[in-house]
Amino acid sequence: MFLKHLVAAAALAGSFVVGGAQAQTPAPLPSTSFNVVGSIGGLSMYTSREVPFWTEIVPKASGGAIKVQVKPFTELGFKGAEIFRLVSSGTLQFATTVLNYNSGEVPMNEAADLVGLVASVEELEKVIEAIRPAYAKFLEEKHGIKLLGFGTYQAQVLYCRDAFVTIADLKGRKIRASGASQQAFVTHIGASPLNIAFAEVQPALASGVVDCAITGALSGYKSKWHEAAKFISPMPVNFGVAAQLANLKWWNSLDPKVQAFLQTELNKLEKSIFEQARTETQTGINCNTGTGPCSEGAPANMKLVPVTPADEALRKDALTKAILPSFAKRCGPDCVKTWNDTVGKTVNVTLAP
C-alpha cells in the first residue's frame, strides 16, 4: 500500500516544474512553480485557508510569478503518517500535515500538542512560540525538512455511538485515536485505541468497528460523524496541530527572493488559521448538537455530554501518569531537555528524563 502511495507521490512531484526563470515574462520574482499536498480536504483549514492562499493570494501577491497546484492528501489517497516521511525524502516538495499523525515515529512532532497539556488555542499558541526555534532546528538537522509555519484544528473532542455520562464510562470501548499521545490517553482510561485514517472513521463508526472517535468539534460535523455517533463531549483532548513543511534541499534550491516572499506570506497564513480555530470549537459543538447558532449547515441532534469535575481530574491524571511519562520515554534525553527548556517552562511542567 505504501509503495502505491509512493508511486503516486512521485508522479505528482514529477508533474510540476520547479524554478526556471521565464525571460519572456519578466516579474519582480523569478517564475516558480511547485506542488503542495494540503491537509484534510473538505475541512475548513484546507477549503477556506489553504486553497485560497495557494490559488489566489500567492499568485496575486507575487505578480503572477509563483504558480502552485494544491490538492489535499485525502484526495491523493494518503493515510497521513507517510506525508512527513515523503517530505523528508524529497518525494514531496511541500505539504501541510497534522504532526501527531507521525508522532509514533517522531515523538518531537507532538511536543506542543500532548493530550491534556493546554485547554485553549491561546495557550497552544504560546507553547508553539516557545518551541518553534528548537523544533525548526530539529527538523532541519534530523529530517531534512524546513519548517515554514504552523496551523491547528479546533479542540479535539470525543464522539460516541452510545451514551456516557463521564469520560470514565468509556472504559472497555474501542476508540479511534490519532497519534501516540491520544492513544496513551485512551489506554489510560481503560479503553482500546484504534489507529484509523480520518476518511475511514465515519464508516467505522457506522458499522460499529469503533465505539467512539476523537477529532475536531467542527471537523467531525463536516465529515458527518453525527450520522452514527449520537453523543459528544466538549472536553478538549488536544488540538490537532499541523505544520507547513518543505523538503529542505528543495527549499534551498529556490531563489532567496522567493524564499523570503513565501515565508512572509506563510506567516500571514498561520495567523489566519489560528484566528479561525479560536471560534470553530464552539461552532462545531453548536452544529453537532443544535444548542447554538450553526453557520455551517443544518444542525445535527447529538446529545451534549457536559464536562464534569471528574472528567477534568481524569484528564490531568492521564497527563501526569501516562502521557508525559510515555512521551519522555519515547522522546529520549535530548528531546526531553528541549521540551523542558521550551514547552515545559511555558506550562510550568518539568519532564523527568
C-alpha positions as CSV (number, residue, x, y, z in Angstrom):
1,M,0.0,0.0,0.0
2,F,2.8,2.4,0.9
3,L,4.5,1.6,-2.4
4,K,1.3,2.6,-4.2
5,H,1.3,5.9,-2.4
6,L,5.0,6.4,-3.1
7,V,4.5,5.9,-6.8
8,A,1.5,8.3,-6.7
9,A,3.5,10.9,-4.8
10,A,6.5,10.5,-7.2
11,A,4.2,11.0,-10.2
12,L,2.6,14.1,-8.5
13,A,6.0,15.5,-7.7
14,G,7.3,14.9,-11.2
15,S,4.3,16.5,-12.9
16,F,5.3,20.1,-11.8
17,V,8.2,22.3,-12.9
18,V,10.3,23.8,-10.1
19,G,12.2,27.0,-10.5
20,G,13.0,28.0,-14.1
21,A,13.1,31.7,-14.8
22,Q,11.0,32.7,-17.8
23,A,12.7,35.6,-19.6
24,Q,9.7,36.3,-21.8
25,T,7.5,37.2,-18.8
26,P,9.6,39.4,-16.5
27,A,8.3,39.7,-13.0
28,P,9.6,41.1,-9.7
29,L,10.2,37.4,-8.6
30,P,11.6,34.6,-10.6
31,S,8.9,32.5,-12.2
32,T,8.5,29.4,-9.9
33,S,6.0,26.5,-10.0
34,F,5.6,23.8,-7.5
35,N,3.1,21.4,-5.9
36,V,1.6,21.4,-2.5
37,V,-0.1,18.5,-0.7
38,G,-2.7,20.1,1.5
39,S,-4.4,19.0,4.7
40,I,-7.7,17.2,5.0
41,G,-9.9,18.0,2.1
42,G,-13.4,19.2,3.0
43,L,-12.4,20.7,6.3
44,S,-12.0,24.5,6.8
45,M,-8.3,24.6,7.2
46,Y,-8.0,23.4,3.7
47,T,-11.1,24.8,2.0
48,S,-11.1,28.3,3.5
49,R,-7.5,28.9,4.2
50,E,-5.1,26.7,2.2
51,V,-6.9,26.7,-1.1
52,P,-7.4,30.5,-1.4
53,F,-3.9,31.1,-0.1
54,W,-2.2,28.9,-2.8
55,T,-4.5,29.6,-5.7
56,E,-5.4,33.2,-5.2
57,I,-3.3,35.1,-2.6
58,V,0.2,33.8,-3.6
59,P,-0.2,34.2,-7.3
60,K,-1.7,37.7,-6.9
61,A,0.9,38.9,-4.4
62,S,3.8,37.5,-6.5
63,G,2.6,39.3,-9.6
64,G,1.9,36.0,-11.2
65,A,5.4,34.8,-10.8
66,I,4.6,31.9,-8.4
67,K,2.2,29.3,-9.5
68,V,1.1,26.5,-7.2
69,Q,-1.1,23.4,-7.7
70,V,-2.6,22.1,-4.4
71,K,-4.5,19.0,-3.6
72,P,-5.5,17.6,-0.1
73,F,-3.7,14.5,1.0
74,T,-7.0,12.7,1.4
75,E,-7.8,13.2,-2.3
76,L,-4.4,11.7,-3.2
77,G,-5.1,8.5,-1.3
78,F,-2.6,9.0,1.5
79,K,-3.4,7.9,5.1
80,G,-1.5,10.8,6.8
81,A,1.6,9.4,8.6
82,E,3.6,9.0,5.4
83,I,3.4,12.7,4.4
84,F,6.1,13.6,6.9
85,R,8.4,10.9,5.5
86,L,7.8,11.8,1.9
87,V,8.6,15.5,2.5
88,S,11.8,14.4,4.3
89,S,12.8,12.1,1.4
90,G,12.1,14.8,-1.2
91,T,9.4,12.8,-2.9
92,L,7.0,15.7,-1.9
93,Q,8.2,19.3,-2.2
94,F,5.8,20.9,0.2
95,A,3.0,19.7,2.4
96,T,0.7,20.6,5.2
97,T,0.3,17.7,7.7
98,V,-1.1,17.0,11.1
99,L,2.0,16.4,13.2
100,N,0.7,13.8,15.5
101,Y,0.0,11.5,12.5
102,N,3.7,10.8,12.6
103,S,4.3,11.1,16.3
104,G,4.8,7.4,16.8
105,E,7.9,7.6,14.6
106,V,9.0,11.1,15.6
107,P,7.9,11.9,19.1
108,M,9.0,15.5,18.8
109,N,6.2,16.1,16.4
110,E,3.6,16.1,19.2
111,A,5.7,18.0,21.7
112,A,3.4,21.1,21.6
113,D,0.1,19.1,21.4
114,L,0.2,16.4,24.1
115,V,-3.2,15.4,25.4
116,G,-4.2,17.5,28.4
117,L,-1.3,20.0,28.0
118,V,-3.3,23.1,27.1
119,A,-7.0,23.9,27.2
120,S,-7.3,26.7,24.6
121,V,-6.0,27.9,21.3
122,E,-4.4,30.9,23.0
123,E,-2.4,28.6,25.3
124,L,-1.5,26.5,22.4
125,E,-0.1,29.5,20.5
126,K,2.2,30.3,23.5
127,V,3.5,26.8,23.6
128,I,4.2,26.8,19.9
129,E,6.1,30.1,20.0
130,A,8.2,28.7,22.8
131,I,9.3,25.5,20.9
132,R,9.4,26.9,17.3
133,P,13.1,27.7,17.0
134,A,14.2,24.4,18.6
135,Y,11.7,22.4,16.6
136,A,12.8,24.1,13.3
137,K,16.4,23.3,14.0
138,F,15.5,19.7,14.9
139,L,13.6,19.2,11.6
140,E,16.4,20.6,9.5
141,E,19.2,18.6,11.2
142,K,17.4,15.3,11.7
143,H,14.9,15.1,8.9
144,G,16.0,17.5,6.1
145,I,12.7,19.5,6.5
146,K,12.2,23.2,6.5
147,L,9.5,24.4,8.9
148,L,7.6,27.3,7.4
149,G,4.6,27.6,9.7
150,F,2.0,26.0,12.0
151,G,-1.7,25.7,12.0
152,T,-4.3,23.9,14.2
153,Y,-7.7,22.5,14.1
154,Q,-10.2,23.3,16.8
155,A,-10.3,21.3,20.1
156,Q,-10.3,17.6,19.5
157,V,-13.3,16.1,21.3
158,L,-15.0,12.7,21.8
159,Y,-17.8,11.4,19.6
160,C,-19.5,8.2,20.7
161,R,-22.2,5.9,19.4
162,D,-23.6,5.0,22.8
163,A,-24.5,7.0,25.9
164,F,-22.0,8.0,28.6
165,V,-22.1,10.4,31.5
166,T,-18.4,10.8,32.3
167,I,-15.2,10.0,30.4
168,A,-14.6,7.1,32.8
169,D,-17.7,5.5,31.4
170,L,-15.7,4.8,28.1
171,K,-13.7,2.1,29.8
172,G,-13.7,-1.0,27.6
173,R,-14.8,0.8,24.4
174,K,-12.9,0.9,21.1
175,I,-11.8,4.5,20.4
176,R,-10.2,5.9,17.3
177,A,-7.2,7.9,18.4
178,S,-4.8,9.8,16.2
179,G,-1.2,9.9,17.4
180,A,0.7,8.4,20.3
181,S,-0.5,10.9,22.9
182,Q,-4.2,10.3,22.2
183,Q,-3.5,6.5,22.2
184,A,-1.8,6.8,25.6
185,F,-4.9,8.8,26.9
186,V,-7.3,6.2,25.6
187,T,-5.3,3.4,27.1
188,H,-5.1,5.2,30.5
189,I,-8.9,5.5,30.7
190,G,-9.2,1.7,30.1
191,A,-10.4,1.8,26.5
192,S,-8.8,0.3,23.4
193,P,-7.2,2.8,20.9
194,L,-7.5,2.1,17.2
195,N,-5.5,3.9,14.5
196,I,-7.9,4.6,11.7
197,A,-7.3,7.1,8.8
198,F,-9.6,10.1,9.1
199,A,-11.5,9.4,5.9
200,E,-12.3,5.9,7.2
201,V,-13.7,6.9,10.6
202,Q,-17.3,7.7,9.6
203,P,-18.0,4.3,8.1
204,A,-16.1,2.7,11.1
205,L,-18.5,4.4,13.5
206,A,-21.5,3.5,11.4
207,S,-20.5,-0.2,11.3
208,G,-19.5,-0.4,14.9
209,V,-15.8,-1.1,14.2
210,V,-15.2,1.7,16.7
211,D,-17.5,2.8,19.5
212,C,-16.0,6.3,19.8
213,A,-13.6,8.6,17.9
214,I,-11.6,11.7,18.6
215,T,-11.4,14.6,16.2
216,G,-12.2,18.4,15.9
217,A,-15.6,19.6,17.0
218,L,-16.3,21.1,13.6
219,S,-14.2,18.6,11.6
220,G,-16.5,15.8,12.8
221,Y,-19.6,17.7,11.9
222,K,-18.4,18.5,8.4
223,S,-17.5,14.8,7.9
224,K,-21.0,13.7,9.1
225,W,-19.8,11.7,12.1
226,H,-23.0,12.7,13.8
227,E,-24.9,10.3,11.5
228,A,-23.5,7.4,13.5
229,A,-22.2,9.0,16.7
230,K,-25.0,10.3,18.9
231,F,-23.2,11.6,22.0
232,I,-20.4,14.2,22.2
233,S,-18.2,15.5,25.0
234,P,-16.8,19.1,24.5
235,M,-13.8,18.4,26.7
236,P,-10.6,19.4,24.7
237,V,-8.5,16.3,24.4
238,N,-5.9,18.1,22.4
239,F,-5.9,20.3,19.3
240,G,-4.6,18.7,16.1
241,V,-1.5,20.9,15.4
242,A,-0.4,21.0,11.8
243,A,2.7,22.3,10.1
244,Q,3.7,23.7,6.7
245,L,6.7,21.7,5.8
246,A,9.1,21.8,2.8
247,N,11.8,19.5,1.7
248,L,15.0,21.3,2.8
249,K,17.1,20.5,-0.3
250,W,14.2,21.7,-2.5
251,W,13.7,24.8,-0.4
252,N,17.4,25.7,-0.6
253,S,17.2,25.4,-4.3
254,L,14.7,28.3,-4.5
255,D,15.8,31.8,-5.2
256,P,16.3,33.7,-1.9
257,K,13.7,36.3,-3.0
258,V,11.1,33.5,-3.5
259,Q,12.0,32.1,-0.1
260,A,11.6,35.4,1.6
261,F,8.3,36.0,-0.2
262,L,6.9,32.6,0.7
263,Q,7.9,32.9,4.4
264,T,6.3,36.3,4.7
265,E,3.0,35.1,3.2
266,L,3.1,31.8,5.2
267,N,3.4,33.8,8.4
268,K,0.1,35.5,7.5
269,L,-1.5,32.2,6.7
270,E,-0.5,30.8,10.1
271,K,-2.1,33.8,11.9
272,S,-5.3,33.3,9.8
273,I,-5.6,29.6,10.6
274,F,-5.2,30.3,14.3
275,E,-7.8,33.0,14.2
276,Q,-10.2,30.6,12.6
277,A,-9.5,27.9,15.1
278,R,-10.4,30.1,18.0
279,T,-14.1,30.1,17.1
280,E,-14.5,26.7,15.5
281,T,-14.7,24.6,18.6
282,Q,-18.0,26.3,19.7
283,T,-19.3,26.4,16.2
284,G,-18.7,22.6,15.9
285,I,-20.5,21.9,19.2
286,N,-23.4,24.1,18.1
287,C,-23.6,22.4,14.7
288,N,-23.4,18.9,16.2
289,T,-26.0,19.5,18.9
290,G,-28.2,22.3,17.8
291,T,-27.6,24.1,21.1
292,G,-26.5,27.3,19.5
293,P,-26.1,29.0,16.1
294,C,-24.6,26.9,13.3
295,S,-23.2,28.8,10.3
296,E,-22.1,25.6,8.6
297,G,-25.3,23.9,7.7
298,A,-28.3,22.2,9.3
299,P,-27.6,21.4,12.9
300,A,-27.5,17.7,14.0
301,N,-29.1,16.4,17.1
302,M,-26.2,14.9,19.0
303,K,-26.6,14.7,22.8
304,L,-24.1,17.1,24.5
305,V,-22.4,15.4,27.5
306,P,-21.3,18.1,29.9
307,V,-17.7,18.1,31.2
308,T,-17.7,17.1,34.8
309,P,-15.1,17.8,37.5
310,A,-14.3,14.1,37.4
311,D,-13.5,14.4,33.7
312,E,-11.1,17.3,34.3
313,A,-9.4,15.3,37.1
314,L,-9.1,12.3,34.8
315,R,-7.5,14.3,32.1
316,K,-5.0,15.8,34.5
317,D,-4.3,12.3,35.9
318,A,-3.7,10.9,32.4
319,L,-1.3,13.8,31.6
320,T,0.7,13.2,34.8
321,K,0.7,9.4,35.0
322,A,0.5,8.3,31.3
323,I,1.0,10.9,28.6
324,L,4.1,12.8,30.0
325,P,6.0,9.6,31.1
326,S,5.2,7.9,27.8
327,F,6.3,10.9,25.8
328,A,9.6,11.3,27.8
329,K,10.4,7.6,27.3
330,R,9.8,7.7,23.5
331,C,11.4,11.1,23.1
332,G,14.8,10.5,24.7
333,P,17.1,12.7,26.8
334,D,17.9,15.3,24.2
335,C,14.2,15.7,23.3
336,V,13.2,15.9,27.0
337,K,15.8,18.7,27.6
338,T,14.4,20.6,24.6
339,W,10.9,20.2,25.8
340,N,11.7,21.3,29.4
341,D,13.5,24.4,28.1
342,T,10.7,25.4,25.9
343,V,7.2,23.9,26.4
344,G,7.9,22.9,30.0
345,K,8.8,26.4,31.0
346,T,5.7,27.8,29.3
347,V,3.3,25.5,31.1
348,N,5.3,25.2,34.3
349,V,5.9,21.4,34.0
350,T,9.2,19.5,34.1
351,L,9.6,16.2,32.5
352,A,11.8,13.6,34.2
353,P,14.4,12.2,31.7
